[in-house]
Amino acid sequence: MATTRSIATEIDIAASLEQVWQVLTDWRRYPEWNPFIVGLHGRHEAGARLVATLHPPGGRHTTFRPRLTAFDVQTRLAWRGKLLVPGLLDGAHHFQLEPLDGGGTRLHHGEDFSGILLPLCGDGMLERARQGILQMNQALKRRCEALASQASA
């Protein structure tokens, strides 16, 4: 029986869908603002292999090579990574953008972990990932809202 653990977050951003998507997919600028995903490189197309460097709060930098599973412009961005081989410890990371009445955007952001090693990971790894996702959400909100404010000035 496969074990699965999920992290699900959402945050409302006072910026247009287009502005949020632009910041979210401008991977080369992640080191400027993103405290969790400090490096992300690869092509913007489903099936592409990415190089992602994460720095979870209280953890070490980790670099892995997930596969981009969704790149639906202004809607969904997702990738799936693994530890060594599929089924040991897998992570499916996702971002979903939802337009809000009044022009804002709701970001749904999370990760689904699975694999035979998951029960051995303990709650610490999942809590660090959750905290990293929450920190990234806040940083994305700040960046998008600052850019939206500049654009309307």
Secondary structure, DSSP 8 states (H G I E B T S, - for coil): ---EEEEEEEEEESS-HHHHHHHHH-GGGHHHH-SSEEEEES-SSTT-B-EEEE--TTS--EEE--EEEEEETTTEEEEEEESSSTTTSEEEEEEEEEE-TTS-EEEEEEEEEESTTHHHHHHHHHHHHHHHHHHHHHHHHHHHHHHHHHHH-
